Amino acid sequence: MAQYTFVEGASTKPFETAVEADMQKHIQHLEKELQKIRTGRAHTSIIEDIKVFAYGTMMPLKDVAALAAPDAQLLTIQPWDKTIIPDIEKALQTSDLGVTPQTDGPIIRIVLPKMSSSRRDELTKTLGKRLEECKIALRNVRKEVHTAIRDSEKDKKISEDYGKRLQDLLQKITDKVTAAAETLSGKKEAEIKAL
């Protein structure tokens, strides 16, 4: 979160840039989360950030194993240390993937099921949850900036008129970024329904 300082009558461009930059971080996070929601083809991004308890700490799966997607419905996991295979299996079973890992010696295979209507509904719910988390994060940024504007008004650093102008601008930026998040979510939802 950027520190906001306001100067009466100054250009609002630096303010707009700072607020948009703060909000864009949450849009980028949403994009990453949406990549993890599987649509047609298996991709390692679906599992790479699943947390595994290994070596006394929680680690992302990509840090403890080689991940591959040899075909459209299959993911393989080859741990660098065979002793953590049970930990990886446990992490996969408790994740929200809805799959059962199959261990074949040193390799764990995940066969991704064909897309059923119930799985589509499940993915759509997950998608809605990720979008709502993003919207909450955007509202939190708006709230912090709004508070900074009000505090500047109270401390007589800026006038009420200038504060009102900044608040209106803040709402426009928030609406624009929220619409971008909804567009991303809408595209992903269309991908899910097309399967």
VEXFIDREN-858685 format. One record per residue: z, x, y of N, C-alpha, C in turn. Coordinates in steps of 0.1 Angstrom, whole numbers. Example, Ala and Ser with C-alpha at 12.3 -4.5 7.8 and 13.67 -1.06 7.14 Angstrom:
+-------+-------+-------+-------+-------+-------+-------+-------+-------+
:  n_zz :  n_xx :  n_yy : ca_zz : ca_xx : ca_yy :  c_zz :  c_xx :  c_yy :
+-------+-------+-------+-------+-------+-------+-------+-------+-------+
:    78 :   132 :   -57 :    78 :   123 :   -45 :    78 :   132 :   -33 :
:    71 :   128 :   -22 :    71 :   137 :   -11 :    79 :   129 :     0 :
+-------+-------+-------+-------+-------+-------+-------+-------+-------+
***
This chain:
+-------+-------+-------+-------+-------+-------+-------+-------+-------+
:  n_zz :  n_xx :  n_yy : ca_zz : ca_xx : ca_yy :  c_zz :  c_xx :  c_yy :
+-------+-------+-------+-------+-------+-------+-------+-------+-------+
:     0 :     8 :   -12 :     0 :     0 :     0 :     0 :     9 :    12 :
:   -10 :     7 :    21 :   -11 :    14 :    33 :     0 :    10 :    43 :
:     4 :    20 :    52 :    13 :    16 :    63 :     5 :    11 :    74 :
:     9 :    -1 :    79 :     1 :    -7 :    89 :     8 :    -5 :   103 :
:     1 :     0 :   112 :     6 :     1 :   126 :    -5 :    -6 :   135 :
:     0 :   -14 :   144 :    -8 :   -22 :   152 :    -7 :   -18 :   167 :
:   -19 :   -17 :   173 :   -19 :   -14 :   188 :   -26 :   -25 :   195 :
:   -19 :   -31 :   204 :   -24 :   -42 :   212 :   -38 :   -40 :   217 :
:   -47 :   -49 :   215 :   -60 :   -48 :   220 :   -70 :   -38 :   214 :
:   -65 :   -30 :   204 :   -73 :   -20 :   197 :   -83 :   -27 :   188 :
:   -93 :   -20 :   184 :  -103 :   -25 :   175 :   -97 :   -29 :   162 :
:  -101 :   -40 :   156 :   -96 :   -45 :   144 :  -102 :   -38 :   132 :
:  -112 :   -30 :   134 :  -120 :   -24 :   123 :  -111 :   -16 :   113 :
:  -102 :    -7 :   119 :   -94 :     1 :   110 :   -84 :    -8 :   102 :
:   -80 :   -19 :   108 :   -71 :   -29 :   101 :   -79 :   -35 :    89 :
:   -91 :   -40 :    92 :   -99 :   -46 :    82 :  -102 :   -36 :    70 :
:  -105 :   -24 :    74 :  -108 :   -14 :    63 :   -96 :   -11 :    55 :
:   -84 :   -10 :    61 :   -72 :    -7 :    53 :   -68 :   -19 :    44 :
:   -69 :   -31 :    49 :   -65 :   -43 :    41 :   -75 :   -44 :    29 :
:   -88 :   -43 :    32 :   -98 :   -44 :    22 :   -96 :   -33 :    11 :
:   -93 :   -21 :    15 :   -91 :   -10 :     6 :   -79 :   -13 :    -4 :
:   -68 :   -19 :     2 :   -56 :   -23 :    -6 :   -60 :   -33 :   -16 :
:   -68 :   -43 :   -11 :   -72 :   -54 :   -20 :   -82 :   -50 :   -31 :
:   -91 :   -41 :   -27 :  -101 :   -36 :   -37 :   -95 :   -29 :   -49 :
:   -83 :   -23 :   -47 :   -77 :   -17 :   -59 :   -74 :   -28 :   -70 :
:   -71 :   -39 :   -65 :   -68 :   -50 :   -75 :   -81 :   -56 :   -81 :
:   -91 :   -56 :   -73 :  -104 :   -60 :   -79 :  -109 :   -50 :   -89 :
:  -107 :   -37 :   -87 :  -111 :   -27 :   -96 :  -103 :   -28 :  -109 :
:   -90 :   -31 :  -107 :   -82 :   -33 :  -119 :   -87 :   -45 :  -127 :
:   -90 :   -56 :  -120 :   -96 :   -68 :  -127 :  -108 :   -64 :  -135 :
:  -117 :   -56 :  -129 :  -130 :   -52 :  -135 :  -127 :   -45 :  -148 :
:  -117 :   -36 :  -148 :  -113 :   -29 :  -160 :  -108 :   -38 :  -171 :
:   -99 :   -47 :  -167 :   -94 :   -57 :  -176 :  -105 :   -66 :  -182 :
:  -114 :   -70 :  -174 :  -125 :   -78 :  -179 :  -134 :   -71 :  -189 :
:  -135 :   -58 :  -188 :  -143 :   -50 :  -197 :  -137 :   -50 :  -211 :
:  -124 :   -51 :  -211 :  -116 :   -51 :  -224 :  -118 :   -64 :  -232 :
:  -122 :   -75 :  -224 :  -124 :   -88 :  -231 :  -138 :   -87 :  -238 :
:  -137 :   -88 :  -251 :  -149 :   -86 :  -259 :  -158 :   -98 :  -258 :
:  -171 :   -95 :  -256 :  -181 :  -106 :  -256 :  -189 :  -104 :  -269 :
:  -201 :   -99 :  -268 :  -210 :   -98 :  -280 :  -207 :   -86 :  -289 :
:  -208 :   -74 :  -283 :  -208 :   -62 :  -290 :  -195 :   -55 :  -290 :
:  -191 :   -48 :  -301 :  -179 :   -40 :  -302 :  -180 :   -29 :  -292 :
:  -169 :   -26 :  -285 :  -169 :   -14 :  -276 :  -155 :    -9 :  -276 :
:  -154 :     5 :  -276 :  -141 :    11 :  -277 :  -132 :     7 :  -265 :
:  -137 :     3 :  -254 :  -128 :    -1 :  -243 :  -119 :   -12 :  -246 :
:  -123 :   -20 :  -256 :  -114 :   -31 :  -261 :  -101 :   -26 :  -266 :
:  -101 :   -14 :  -272 :   -88 :   -10 :  -278 :   -82 :     3 :  -272 :
:   -90 :    10 :  -263 :   -85 :    23 :  -259 :   -72 :    24 :  -252 :
:   -69 :    13 :  -245 :   -56 :    13 :  -237 :   -44 :     6 :  -244 :
:   -46 :     2 :  -257 :   -35 :    -4 :  -264 :   -24 :     7 :  -266 :
:   -12 :     3 :  -263 :    -1 :    13 :  -263 :     4 :    14 :  -277 :
:     6 :    27 :  -281 :    11 :    31 :  -295 :    24 :    39 :  -293 :
:    34 :    35 :  -301 :    46 :    43 :  -300 :    44 :    55 :  -309 :
:    42 :    67 :  -303 :    40 :    79 :  -310 :    47 :    91 :  -303 :
:    53 :    99 :  -311 :    60 :   111 :  -306 :    71 :   108 :  -296 :
:    78 :    96 :  -299 :    89 :    92 :  -291 :    86 :    86 :  -277 :
:    73 :    83 :  -275 :    69 :    76 :  -263 :    57 :    67 :  -265 :
:    55 :    58 :  -255 :    43 :    49 :  -256 :    31 :    57 :  -250 :
:    20 :    57 :  -258 :     8 :    64 :  -254 :    -4 :    55 :  -256 :
:   -14 :    56 :  -248 :   -27 :    48 :  -250 :   -33 :    53 :  -263 :
:   -40 :    44 :  -270 :   -46 :    47 :  -283 :   -56 :    58 :  -281 :
:   -64 :    59 :  -270 :   -74 :    69 :  -268 :   -68 :    83 :  -267 :
:   -55 :    84 :  -265 :   -48 :    97 :  -264 :   -44 :   103 :  -278 :
:   -44 :    94 :  -288 :   -39 :    98 :  -301 :   -49 :    97 :  -312 :
:   -61 :    93 :  -309 :   -71 :    91 :  -319 :   -85 :    91 :  -314 :
:   -95 :    94 :  -323 :  -109 :    93 :  -319 :  -114 :    79 :  -322 :
:  -120 :    73 :  -312 :  -124 :    59 :  -313 :  -139 :    58 :  -313 :
:  -145 :    49 :  -321 :  -159 :    47 :  -322 :  -163 :    33 :  -325 :
:  -175 :    29 :  -321 :  -180 :    16 :  -324 :  -194 :    18 :  -332 :
:  -193 :    20 :  -345 :  -205 :    23 :  -353 :  -215 :    12 :  -353 :
:  -211 :     0 :  -352 :  -220 :   -12 :  -352 :  -214 :   -23 :  -343 :
:  -222 :   -34 :  -342 :  -218 :   -45 :  -333 :  -205 :   -52 :  -336 :
:  -201 :   -52 :  -349 :  -189 :   -59 :  -353 :  -177 :   -50 :  -357 :
:  -179 :   -36 :  -356 :  -169 :   -27 :  -362 :  -164 :   -17 :  -352 :
:  -151 :   -15 :  -352 :  -145 :    -4 :  -344 :  -138 :     5 :  -354 :
:  -139 :    18 :  -352 :  -131 :    27 :  -361 :  -122 :    36 :  -353 :
:  -110 :    39 :  -359 :  -100 :    47 :  -352 :   -96 :    58 :  -362 :
:   -98 :    70 :  -358 :   -94 :    82 :  -366 :   -83 :    90 :  -359 :
:   -71 :    87 :  -363 :   -60 :    94 :  -356 :   -60 :   109 :  -359 :
:   -56 :   117 :  -349 :   -56 :   131 :  -350 :   -44 :   136 :  -359 :
:   -34 :   127 :  -359 :   -23 :   130 :  -367 :   -21 :   118 :  -377 :
:   -23 :   120 :  -390 :   -23 :   110 :  -400 :    -9 :   103 :  -401 :
:     2 :   109 :  -396 :    15 :   103 :  -398 :    17 :    91 :  -388 :
:     9 :    90 :  -378 :    11 :    79 :  -369 :     2 :    66 :  -372 :
:    -5 :    67 :  -384 :   -13 :    55 :  -388 :    -5 :    42 :  -388 :
:     7 :    42 :  -394 :    15 :    30 :  -394 :    18 :    25 :  -380 :
:    21 :    34 :  -370 :    23 :    30 :  -357 :    11 :    24 :  -350 :
:    -1 :    30 :  -353 :   -13 :    24 :  -347 :   -16 :    10 :  -353 :
:   -14 :     9 :  -366 :   -16 :    -4 :  -372 :    -6 :   -15 :  -366 :
:     6 :   -11 :  -364 :    16 :   -20 :  -358 :    12 :   -24 :  -343 :
:     7 :   -14 :  -336 :     3 :   -17 :  -322 :    -9 :   -26 :  -322 :
:   -18 :   -24 :  -331 :   -30 :   -33 :  -332 :   -27 :   -47 :  -335 :
:   -18 :   -49 :  -345 :   -14 :   -62 :  -350 :    -6 :   -70 :  -339 :
:     2 :   -63 :  -330 :     9 :   -70 :  -320 :     1 :   -71 :  -307 :
:   -11 :   -65 :  -306 :   -19 :   -67 :  -294 :   -25 :   -81 :  -294 :
:   -31 :   -85 :  -283 :   -37 :   -98 :  -282 :   -52 :   -99 :  -287 :
:   -56 :   -89 :  -295 :   -69 :   -89 :  -300 :   -72 :   -99 :  -311 :
:   -61 :  -103 :  -318 :   -63 :  -113 :  -329 :   -70 :  -108 :  -341 :
:   -69 :   -95 :  -344 :   -75 :   -89 :  -356 :   -65 :   -82 :  -365 :
:   -69 :   -80 :  -377 :   -61 :   -72 :  -387 :   -68 :   -59 :  -390 :
:   -61 :   -48 :  -387 :   -67 :   -35 :  -390 :   -67 :   -32 :  -405 :
:   -77 :   -25 :  -410 :   -78 :   -22 :  -424 :   -78 :    -7 :  -425 :
:   -69 :    -1 :  -432 :   -68 :    13 :  -433 :   -75 :    18 :  -446 :
:   -83 :    28 :  -444 :   -91 :    34 :  -455 :   -89 :    49 :  -454 :
:   -78 :    54 :  -460 :   -75 :    68 :  -459 :   -72 :    72 :  -445 :
:   -79 :    82 :  -439 :   -76 :    86 :  -426 :   -82 :    78 :  -415 :
:   -89 :    67 :  -418 :   -96 :    59 :  -408 :   -91 :    45 :  -409 :
:   -89 :    39 :  -397 :   -85 :    25 :  -395 :   -98 :    18 :  -390 :
:  -101 :     7 :  -397 :  -113 :     0 :  -393 :  -108 :   -14 :  -388 :
:  -115 :   -18 :  -378 :  -113 :   -32 :  -372 :  -126 :   -39 :  -373 :
:  -127 :   -49 :  -381 :  -139 :   -58 :  -382 :  -137 :   -69 :  -372 :
:  -145 :   -70 :  -362 :  -144 :   -80 :  -352 :  -150 :   -93 :  -357 :
:  -143 :  -104 :  -357 :  -149 :  -116 :  -362 :  -160 :  -122 :  -353 :
:  -169 :  -129 :  -360 :  -179 :  -136 :  -352 :  -172 :  -145 :  -342 :
:  -179 :  -148 :  -331 :  -173 :  -156 :  -321 :  -172 :  -171 :  -325 :
:  -160 :  -176 :  -327 :  -159 :  -190 :  -330 :  -155 :  -198 :  -317 :
:  -156 :  -211 :  -318 :  -152 :  -218 :  -305 :  -138 :  -217 :  -302 :
:  -129 :  -215 :  -312 :  -115 :  -213 :  -309 :  -112 :  -200 :  -303 :
:  -120 :  -190 :  -307 :  -119 :  -176 :  -302 :  -124 :  -176 :  -288 :
:  -135 :  -183 :  -285 :  -140 :  -184 :  -272 :  -130 :  -190 :  -262 :
:  -123 :  -201 :  -267 :  -113 :  -207 :  -259 :  -101 :  -197 :  -256 :
:   -98 :  -190 :  -266 :   -87 :  -180 :  -265 :   -91 :  -169 :  -254 :
:  -104 :  -164 :  -255 :  -108 :  -154 :  -245 :  -109 :  -160 :  -231 :
:  -113 :  -173 :  -230 :  -114 :  -179 :  -217 :  -100 :  -180 :  -211 :
:   -89 :  -183 :  -220 :   -76 :  -184 :  -215 :   -71 :  -170 :  -210 :
:   -74 :  -160 :  -218 :   -71 :  -146 :  -214 :   -78 :  -142 :  -201 :
:   -90 :  -146 :  -199 :   -98 :  -144 :  -187 :   -91 :  -151 :  -175 :
:   -87 :  -163 :  -177 :   -79 :  -170 :  -167 :   -66 :  -164 :  -163 :
:   -60 :  -158 :  -173 :   -47 :  -151 :  -170 :   -49 :  -139 :  -162 :
:   -60 :  -131 :  -165 :   -63 :  -119 :  -158 :   -67 :  -122 :  -143 :
:   -74 :  -133 :  -142 :   -78 :  -137 :  -128 :   -66 :  -141 :  -120 :
:   -57 :  -148 :  -126 :   -45 :  -153 :  -119 :   -36 :  -141 :  -115 :
:   -35 :  -131 :  -124 :   -28 :  -119 :  -121 :   -34 :  -112 :  -109 :
:   -47 :  -111 :  -108 :   -54 :  -105 :   -97 :   -51 :  -113 :   -84 :
:   -52 :  -126 :   -85 :   -50 :  -134 :   -73 :   -35 :  -132 :   -68 :
:   -26 :  -132 :   -77 :   -12 :  -130 :   -73 :   -10 :  -116 :   -66 :
:   -17 :  -106 :   -71 :   -16 :   -93 :   -65 :   -22 :   -93 :   -51 :
:   -33 :  -100 :   -49 :   -40 :  -101 :   -36 :   -31 :  -109 :   -26 :
:   -24 :  -119 :   -31 :   -15 :  -127 :   -23 :    -3 :  -118 :   -18 :
:     1 :  -109 :   -28 :    12 :  -100 :   -24 :     8 :   -91 :   -13 :
:    -4 :   -85 :   -14 :    -9 :   -77 :    -3 :    -9 :   -84 :    10 :
:   -15 :   -97 :     9 :   -16 :  -105 :    22 :    -2 :  -107 :    27 :
:     8 :  -110 :    19 :    22 :  -113 :    23 :    28 :  -100 :    30 :
:    26 :   -89 :    24 :    31 :   -76 :    30 :    25 :   -73 :    44 :
:    12 :   -75 :    45 :     5 :   -73 :    58 :    10 :   -83 :    68 :
:    11 :   -96 :    63 :    15 :  -107 :    72 :    29 :  -103 :    78 :
:    38 :   -99 :    69 :    51 :   -95 :    73 :    51 :   -83 :    83 :
:    42 :   -74 :    81 :    41 :   -62 :    90 :    36 :   -67 :   104 :
:    27 :   -77 :   104 :    22 :   -83 :   117 :    34 :   -90 :   124 :
:    41 :   -98 :   117 :    52 :  -106 :   123 :    63 :   -96 :   128 :
:    66 :   -85 :   121 :    76 :   -76 :   125 :    71 :   -69 :   138 :
:    58 :   -66 :   139 :    53 :   -60 :   151 :    54 :   -69 :   163 :
:    52 :   -82 :   161 :    54 :   -92 :   171 :    68 :   -93 :   176 :
:    78 :   -93 :   166 :    92 :   -94 :   170 :    96 :   -82 :   178 :
:    91 :   -70 :   174 :    95 :   -58 :   181 :    87 :   -56 :   194 :
:    79 :   -66 :   198 :    71 :   -66 :   210 :    61 :   -55 :   211 :
:    56 :   -50 :   199 :    46 :   -40 :   199 :    32 :   -46 :   201 :
:    31 :   -59 :   197 :    19 :   -66 :   199 :    22 :   -80 :   204 :
:    13 :   -86 :   211 :    15 :  -100 :   216 :    13 :  -110 :   205 :
:    17 :  -122 :   207 :    15 :  -133 :   198 :     1 :  -136 :   195 :
:    -7 :  -136 :   206 :   -22 :  -138 :   205 :   -29 :  -128 :   196 :
:   -25 :  -115 :   199 :   -31 :  -105 :   191 :   -27 :  -106 :   176 :
:   -14 :  -109 :   174 :    -9 :  -111 :   161 :   -16 :  -123 :   154 :
:   -19 :  -134 :   161 :   -26 :  -145 :   155 :   -40 :  -141 :   151 :
:   -46 :  -133 :   160 :   -60 :  -128 :   157 :   -60 :  -120 :   144 :
:   -50 :  -111 :   142 :   -49 :  -103 :   130 :   -46 :  -111 :   118 :
:   -38 :  -122 :   120 :   -35 :  -131 :   108 :   -47 :  -138 :   104 :
:   -55 :  -143 :   114 :   -67 :  -150 :   110 :   -77 :  -141 :   103 :
:   -78 :  -128 :   108 :   -86 :  -118 :   101 :   -82 :  -115 :    87 :
:   -68 :  -114 :    86 :   -62 :  -112 :    73 :   -66 :  -123 :    63 :
:   -66 :  -135 :    67 :   -69 :  -147 :    59 :   -84 :  -146 :    54 :
:   -92 :  -143 :    64 :  -107 :  -142 :    61 :  -109 :  -131 :    50 :
:  -103 :  -120 :    52 :  -104 :  -109 :    42 :   -99 :  -113 :    28 :
:   -87 :  -120 :    28 :   -82 :  -124 :    16 :   -91 :  -134 :     9 :
:   -97 :  -143 :    16 :  -106 :  -153 :    11 :  -118 :  -147 :     5 :
:  -123 :  -137 :    12 :  -136 :  -130 :     8 :  -133 :  -122 :    -5 :
:  -122 :  -115 :    -6 :  -119 :  -107 :   -18 :  -115 :  -116 :   -30 :
:  -108 :  -127 :   -27 :  -105 :  -137 :   -38 :  -118 :  -143 :   -43 :
:  -127 :  -146 :   -35 :  -140 :  -151 :   -39 :  -147 :  -141 :   -48 :
:  -146 :  -128 :   -45 :  -153 :  -117 :   -53 :  -146 :  -117 :   -67 :
:  -133 :  -119 :   -67 :  -126 :  -119 :   -80 :  -130 :  -131 :   -89 :
:  -132 :  -142 :   -82 :  -136 :  -154 :   -89 :  -150 :  -153 :   -94 :
:  -159 :  -146 :   -87 :  -173 :  -144 :   -91 :  -173 :  -135 :  -103 :
:  -165 :  -124 :  -103 :  -164 :  -115 :  -115 :  -160 :  -123 :  -127 :
:  -149 :  -131 :  -126 :  -144 :  -139 :  -136 :  -154 :  -149 :  -141 :
:  -161 :  -155 :  -132 :  -172 :  -165 :  -136 :  -183 :  -159 :  -144 :
:  -187 :  -147 :  -140 :  -198 :  -140 :  -148 :  -193 :  -138 :  -162 :
:  -181 :  -133 :  -163 :  -175 :  -130 :  -177 :  -174 :  -142 :  -185 :
:  -169 :  -153 :  -179 :  -168 :  -166 :  -186 :  -182 :  -171 :  -191 :
:  -192 :  -169 :  -183 :  -205 :  -173 :  -187 :  -210 :  -165 :  -199 :
:  -206 :  -152 :  -199 :  -210 :  -143 :  -211 :  -203 :  -148 :  -223 :
:  -190 :  -152 :  -222 :  -182 :  -156 :  -233 :  -188 :  -169 :  -239 :
:  -192 :  -178 :  -230 :  -197 :  -191 :  -234 :  -211 :  -190 :  -240 :
:  -218 :  -180 :  -236 :  -232 :  -178 :  -241 :  -232 :  -173 :  -256 :
:  -221 :  -168 :  -261 :  -221 :  -163 :  -274 :  -221 :  -173 :  -285 :
+-------+-------+-------+-------+-------+-------+-------+-------+-------+
***
